[in-house]
Amino acid sequence: MPPYGNLAGSLIASNRFDEAKTVLRSAAAQGVAFITLERMWYVLALLENNRAEQVRELEQMRTTQRGTLAAIWEARASASAGRVSGAHDLFQHAVQMANRDGLHELSAQTAVEDAETHAVAGQCAEAHREVTAALESSRDNFTLERASRTLALCGHSDQSQRLVAELAIRYPTASLTTLIQRPVTAAALAVQSGQPDRAIAQLERVAAYDPAPASEFWPSYLRGQAYLQKKDAAAAGAQFQQILDRRGQAPTSALYALAQLGRARAHALSADRDAARRAYERFFTLWEGADPALESVQAARREYTRLPQ
């Protein structure tokens, strides 16, 4: 039997969405049905902004014992659209359901995704609380990785580095942890502390893994931020464009929309007024339903209004 999940996932990551649908339909015709394929149908509906299909997929999940996963999927979709408050409610609902079912590792992983969403939005008090709650439930490598990155994004250097050290001790042979996640956290700390050259150096060894879904856009995004700090508009724009060209790699990442904002800032830095204006407007379209109080949204609007006429 063909490995439908692997093939469809690879096609989605390559932005070959119609081909992915063909594979999923073939799987359905063969009577193949499992959770990964259902998630891919949901992701494709999200990518096409097909709200009716998204709702249908979620409702099907909620009628089974996998309602926790439905809440997580919906939370990620909300976070990717800048609806941080709504994502938080959904993440916490999933945390409660996971705890109810004794799934404490899943509970921790969901809580730390909530924390990272808040950190990306600049809401660090909430992020710190959720990291603490997550680590009380589990210290698996997924939870430790996101917790260390979340704390790095919020400038909690000592706490972040302690978690990175714990990862090195407890999971020394975890390839993705060693090759991607630990350097990404180090780069996030460097960007947050205004050390762009150090961030870029940390990410040099990650470059081969930029296209990997496990990277979730972080290496390119952090390089882009570092180059903006260095006032290198061309290099920053190229890093953000890599994300914009690979939407399927991490379809529910908020970094996709924020890369559009980064691209706008790179254009503004290079004094390309018209391109900057178009890029800001695309960001506003992507996050038209975002929480209006988000700092990234408010900053983008201020920057847009200051563009030369």
GUSE-15407 format. One record per residue (C-alpha): residue number from 1; x, y, z. Coordinates in nm, 3 decimals, decimal comma, m for minus. Layout:
N
vodo; c1; c2; c3
NUM; X; Y; Z .
...
This chain:
309
vodo; c1; c2; c3
1; 0,000; 0,000; 0,000 .
2; 0,147; 0,341; m0,091 .
3; 0,261; 0,561; 0,199 .
4; m0,020; 0,810; 0,145 .
5; 0,059; 1,022; 0,449 .
6; 0,426; 1,072; 0,364 .
7; 0,352; 1,151; 0,001 .
8; 0,069; 1,394; 0,071 .
9; 0,273; 1,564; 0,343 .
10; 0,567; 1,608; 0,108 .
11; 0,342; 1,756; m0,159 .
12; 0,185; 2,002; 0,085 .
13; 0,530; 2,108; 0,207 .
14; 0,623; 2,173; m0,158 .
15; 0,310; 2,388; m0,218 .
16; 0,170; 2,123; m0,456 .
17; m0,172; 2,134; m0,301 .
18; m0,379; 1,996; m0,588 .
19; m0,151; 1,695; m0,616 .
20; m0,180; 1,640; m0,242 .
21; m0,559; 1,631; m0,278 .
22; m0,528; 1,368; m0,549 .
23; m0,322; 1,150; m0,316 .
24; m0,571; 1,196; m0,032 .
25; m0,862; 1,107; m0,259 .
26; m0,675; 0,795; m0,369 .
27; m0,626; 0,699; m0,005 .
28; m0,996; 0,745; 0,063 .
29; m1,086; 0,532; m0,241 .
30; m0,866; 0,256; m0,101 .
31; m1,039; 0,278; 0,236 .
32; m0,734; 0,426; 0,406 .
33; m0,827; 0,658; 0,691 .
34; m0,618; 0,777; 0,981 .
35; m0,564; 1,094; 1,177 .
36; m0,272; 1,227; 0,972 .
37; m0,478; 1,225; 0,653 .
38; m0,767; 1,400; 0,827 .
39; m0,529; 1,669; 0,950 .
40; m0,401; 1,718; 0,594 .
41; m0,754; 1,773; 0,462 .
42; m0,801; 2,035; 0,732 .
43; m0,469; 2,203; 0,648 .
44; m0,556; 2,217; 0,278 .
45; m0,889; 2,378; 0,360 .
46; m0,706; 2,631; 0,574 .
47; m0,458; 2,710; 0,298 .
48; m0,744; 2,767; 0,054 .
49; m0,937; 2,975; 0,308 .
50; m1,224; 2,727; 0,275 .
51; m1,397; 2,790; 0,605 .
52; m1,687; 2,553; 0,535 .
53; m1,450; 2,262; 0,478 .
54; m1,251; 2,350; 0,789 .
55; m1,567; 2,343; 0,997 .
56; m1,672; 2,011; 0,844 .
57; m1,339; 1,849; 0,926 .
58; m1,347; 1,982; 1,283 .
59; m1,704; 1,865; 1,340 .
60; m1,614; 1,516; 1,221 .
61; m1,329; 1,509; 1,473 .
62; m1,545; 1,633; 1,757 .
63; m1,787; 1,343; 1,710 .
64; m1,504; 1,101; 1,790 .
65; m1,270; 1,066; 2,086 .
66; m1,025; 1,295; 1,910 .
67; m1,190; 1,621; 2,006 .
68; m0,870; 1,731; 2,179 .
69; m0,687; 1,723; 1,848 .
70; m0,965; 1,921; 1,682 .
71; m0,922; 2,194; 1,943 .
72; m0,546; 2,199; 1,886 .
73; m0,587; 2,223; 1,509 .
74; m0,832; 2,509; 1,543 .
75; m0,608; 2,684; 1,795 .
76; m0,313; 2,669; 1,557 .
77; m0,524; 2,807; 1,275 .
78; m0,638; 3,095; 1,496 .
79; m0,281; 3,169; 1,602 .
80; m0,161; 3,174; 1,242 .
81; m0,424; 3,440; 1,165 .
82; m0,320; 3,659; 1,457 .
83; m0,625; 3,572; 1,666 .
84; m0,414; 3,514; 1,975 .
85; m0,693; 3,553; 2,230 .
86; m0,913; 3,300; 2,054 .
87; m0,618; 3,064; 2,008 .
88; m0,547; 3,084; 2,381 .
89; m0,902; 2,980; 2,469 .
90; m0,880; 2,685; 2,229 .
91; m0,537; 2,577; 2,348 .
92; m0,652; 2,586; 2,710 .
93; m0,964; 2,389; 2,623 .
94; m0,740; 2,125; 2,466 .
95; m0,514; 2,127; 2,774 .
96; m0,815; 2,056; 2,995 .
97; m0,935; 1,773; 2,772 .
98; m0,588; 1,617; 2,757 .
99; m0,557; 1,630; 3,136 .
100; m0,905; 1,480; 3,170 .
101; m0,793; 1,187; 2,959 .
102; m0,464; 1,144; 3,144 .
103; m0,260; 1,263; 2,843 .
104; m0,020; 1,475; 3,042 .
105; 0,252; 1,492; 2,777 .
106; 0,000; 1,615; 2,518 .
107; m0,131; 1,861; 2,776 .
108; 0,218; 2,002; 2,828 .
109; 0,291; 2,023; 2,457 .
110; m0,035; 2,209; 2,397 .
111; 0,028; 2,449; 2,685 .
112; 0,374; 2,531; 2,554 .
113; 0,234; 2,596; 2,205 .
114; 0,000; 2,844; 2,372 .
115; 0,300; 2,997; 2,547 .
116; 0,496; 3,031; 2,223 .
117; 0,198; 3,196; 2,055 .
118; 0,192; 3,458; 2,329 .
119; 0,570; 3,507; 2,303 .
120; 0,551; 3,565; 1,928 .
121; 0,278; 3,822; 1,999 .
122; 0,498; 3,992; 2,260 .
123; 0,272; 3,890; 2,548 .
124; 0,550; 3,760; 2,768 .
125; 0,379; 3,756; 3,107 .
126; 0,122; 3,512; 2,972 .
127; 0,393; 3,313; 2,793 .
128; 0,596; 3,273; 3,112 .
129; 0,295; 3,148; 3,310 .
130; 0,211; 2,892; 3,042 .
131; 0,570; 2,768; 3,018 .
132; 0,570; 2,709; 3,392 .
133; 0,243; 2,515; 3,373 .
134; 0,364; 2,309; 3,078 .
135; 0,687; 2,205; 3,246 .
136; 0,496; 2,096; 3,554 .
137; 0,312; 1,842; 3,336 .
138; 0,600; 1,709; 3,127 .
139; 0,963; 1,766; 3,038 .
140; 0,962; 1,575; 2,710 .
141; 1,189; 1,709; 2,438 .
142; 0,908; 1,881; 2,242 .
143; 0,797; 2,072; 2,552 .
144; 1,150; 2,162; 2,655 .
145; 1,237; 2,280; 2,303 .
146; 0,941; 2,515; 2,273 .
147; 0,973; 2,629; 2,631 .
148; 1,339; 2,724; 2,582 .
149; 1,256; 2,912; 2,260 .
150; 0,959; 3,087; 2,419 .
151; 1,173; 3,207; 2,710 .
152; 1,443; 3,318; 2,465 .
153; 1,192; 3,524; 2,266 .
154; 1,091; 3,694; 2,589 .
155; 1,447; 3,765; 2,699 .
156; 1,462; 3,518; 2,987 .
157; 1,815; 3,416; 2,899 .
158; 1,916; 3,223; 3,212 .
159; 1,597; 3,017; 3,223 .
160; 1,615; 2,946; 2,851 .
161; 1,976; 2,834; 2,868 .
162; 1,902; 2,604; 3,161 .
163; 1,638; 2,428; 2,953 .
164; 1,877; 2,400; 2,658 .
165; 2,132; 2,240; 2,891 .
166; 1,865; 1,999; 3,014 .
167; 1,785; 1,906; 2,654 .
168; 2,153; 1,832; 2,589 .
169; 2,175; 1,606; 2,893 .
170; 1,845; 1,423; 2,863 .
171; 1,817; 1,397; 2,485 .
172; 2,176; 1,386; 2,353 .
173; 2,087; 1,165; 2,055 .
174; 1,771; 1,349; 1,947 .
175; 1,879; 1,463; 1,601 .
176; 1,626; 1,741; 1,541 .
177; 1,684; 1,877; 1,892 .
178; 2,058; 1,896; 1,837 .
179; 2,065; 2,004; 1,474 .
180; 1,775; 2,251; 1,471 .
181; 1,609; 2,336; 1,799 .
182; 1,904; 2,417; 2,023 .
183; 2,078; 2,645; 1,766 .
184; 1,745; 2,816; 1,693 .
185; 1,697; 2,896; 2,061 .
186; 2,051; 3,032; 2,081 .
187; 1,980; 3,250; 1,778 .
188; 1,654; 3,374; 1,930 .
189; 1,846; 3,479; 2,241 .
190; 2,101; 3,660; 2,028 .
191; 1,836; 3,847; 1,826 .
192; 1,649; 3,943; 2,141 .
193; 1,969; 4,081; 2,297 .
194; 2,064; 4,277; 1,985 .
195; 2,352; 4,055; 1,870 .
196; 2,266; 3,989; 1,504 .
197; 2,608; 3,856; 1,401 .
198; 2,596; 3,598; 1,677 .
199; 2,245; 3,496; 1,569 .
200; 2,354; 3,450; 1,208 .
201; 2,655; 3,245; 1,317 .
202; 2,437; 3,018; 1,531 .
203; 2,211; 2,954; 1,232 .
204; 2,487; 2,872; 0,984 .
205; 2,480; 2,504; 1,087 .
206; 2,102; 2,493; 1,056 .
207; 2,089; 2,613; 0,694 .
208; 2,072; 2,263; 0,547 .
209; 1,755; 2,202; 0,748 .
210; 1,573; 2,525; 0,660 .
211; 1,324; 2,341; 0,432 .
212; 1,246; 2,076; 0,695 .
213; 0,894; 2,100; 0,840 .
214; 1,049; 2,062; 1,186 .
215; 1,219; 2,400; 1,139 .
216; 0,877; 2,567; 1,122 .
217; 1,028; 2,874; 0,949 .
218; 1,231; 2,971; 1,256 .
219; 1,582; 2,973; 1,104 .
220; 1,481; 3,194; 0,810 .
221; 1,268; 3,418; 1,029 .
222; 1,541; 3,477; 1,287 .
223; 1,800; 3,539; 1,016 .
224; 1,563; 3,792; 0,864 .
225; 1,527; 3,967; 1,199 .
226; 1,904; 3,965; 1,249 .
227; 1,965; 4,118; 0,906 .
228; 1,706; 4,386; 0,977 .
229; 1,904; 4,470; 1,291 .
230; 2,215; 4,497; 1,073 .
231; 2,026; 4,726; 0,828 .
232; 2,092; 4,476; 0,548 .
233; 1,765; 4,508; 0,361 .
234; 1,850; 4,274; 0,074 .
235; 1,961; 3,987; 0,297 .
236; 1,665; 4,033; 0,531 .
237; 1,419; 4,041; 0,244 .
238; 1,565; 3,724; 0,097 .
239; 1,519; 3,535; 0,424 .
240; 1,159; 3,647; 0,465 .
241; 1,087; 3,565; 0,101 .
242; 1,203; 3,207; 0,161 .
243; 0,919; 3,172; 0,410 .
244; 0,665; 3,333; 0,178 .
245; 0,765; 3,092; m0,097 .
246; 0,715; 2,785; 0,125 .
247; 0,374; 2,831; 0,287 .
248; 0,304; 2,457; 0,288 .
249; 0,610; 2,381; 0,498 .
250; 0,441; 2,508; 0,815 .
251; 0,083; 2,598; 0,718 .
252; m0,031; 2,700; 1,065 .
253; 0,271; 2,909; 1,162 .
254; 0,214; 3,272; 1,255 .
255; 0,562; 3,337; 1,114 .
256; 0,421; 3,324; 0,762 .
257; 0,225; 3,647; 0,811 .
258; 0,504; 3,799; 1,017 .
259; 0,747; 3,723; 0,734 .
260; 0,525; 3,938; 0,514 .
261; 0,565; 4,214; 0,770 .
262; 0,940; 4,154; 0,770 .
263; 0,943; 4,181; 0,391 .
264; 0,762; 4,514; 0,417 .
265; 1,020; 4,641; 0,664 .
266; 1,303; 4,530; 0,438 .
267; 1,150; 4,721; 0,146 .
268; 1,107; 5,027; 0,367 .
269; 1,469; 4,999; 0,481 .
270; 1,582; 4,998; 0,119 .
271; 1,361; 5,304; 0,051 .
272; 1,146; 5,113; m0,198 .
273; 0,829; 5,295; m0,099 .
274; 0,588; 5,131; m0,344 .
275; 0,704; 4,776; m0,272 .
276; 0,691; 4,847; 0,101 .
277; 0,336; 4,980; 0,073 .
278; 0,222; 4,670; m0,117 .
279; 0,392; 4,440; 0,133 .
280; 0,233; 4,611; 0,433 .
281; m0,106; 4,590; 0,266 .
282; m0,060; 4,216; 0,207 .
283; 0,023; 4,176; 0,576 .
284; m0,292; 4,363; 0,674 .
285; m0,493; 4,133; 0,445 .
286; m0,337; 3,820; 0,596 .
287; m0,413; 3,942; 0,946 .
288; m0,735; 4,130; 0,879 .
289; m0,903; 3,938; 1,161 .
290; m0,611; 3,961; 1,403 .
291; m0,647; 4,096; 1,754 .
292; m0,621; 4,474; 1,695 .
293; m0,418; 4,533; 2,011 .
294; m0,128; 4,312; 1,900 .
295; 0,193; 4,512; 1,904 .
296; 0,297; 4,379; 1,563 .
297; m0,030; 4,500; 1,411 .
298; m0,012; 4,840; 1,577 .
299; 0,356; 4,882; 1,484 .
300; 0,284; 4,785; 1,123 .
301; 0,009; 5,047; 1,099 .
302; 0,237; 5,316; 1,242 .
303; 0,514; 5,224; 0,998 .
304; 0,269; 5,218; 0,707 .
305; 0,142; 5,567; 0,781 .
306; 0,501; 5,699; 0,799 .
307; 0,590; 5,577; 0,449 .
308; 0,670; 5,870; 0,217 .
309; 0,379; 5,966; m0,008 .
